[in-house]
């Protein structure tokens, strides 16, 4: 076989697979959107917090296969961070908080995924 014949057969094979290779959505999947808040701190700077915006008409999404809120904390530097249990109800307000920065510079980002699909 010539090089062109092999190329043509390969392309035809790939084209025939493309019809069946589409991802199928799960029955309970919903589109999500993400909101976050972040801040930076200098060495020795005391605790700091920020409120994650809560979009109107949305609710906190659950991590796939879990009943826990789909949320994450990213941080840089020597810093302890958490979602503030007293200032967070996961229905209308979410607050992230960090303790004192113990390195030259620290940063934190609190991210939450929301499900804004119409409620059933």
C-alpha positions, 0 to 999 in steps of 0.5 A: 500500500502506498503512503496516501492509501494508509493516510486515507484509511487512517483518516476514515477510521478516525472520522468514523470514531468521532461520531461515537466518541461524544461525552454523555452527560450524567443524569444528575449533572448540572452546569456549575460556576465558580466564585472566589475571594483572595488576599495577600499578607506580609510576614507577621501580618495578623489573621485575615478573612474574605467573603466568597461572593454568592450568586443570586439564584444559586446554591453551593454545588456538591463535589461529584460523588459526595455530599460535601460542598464543592470548595477548595483552599489554595495558599502560598507561604506558611499559613493556616487557612479554613472556611470560618464555621461561625461566619459560613452557613453554605446557603447565603454566606461563605467566609474564608479565614487565615491565621498569621502569616509566618513566612516572607509573604503569604497568599490565600484563595477560597473557591466555591462551585455553585449550581445555578440550574433551576431548582426542581 
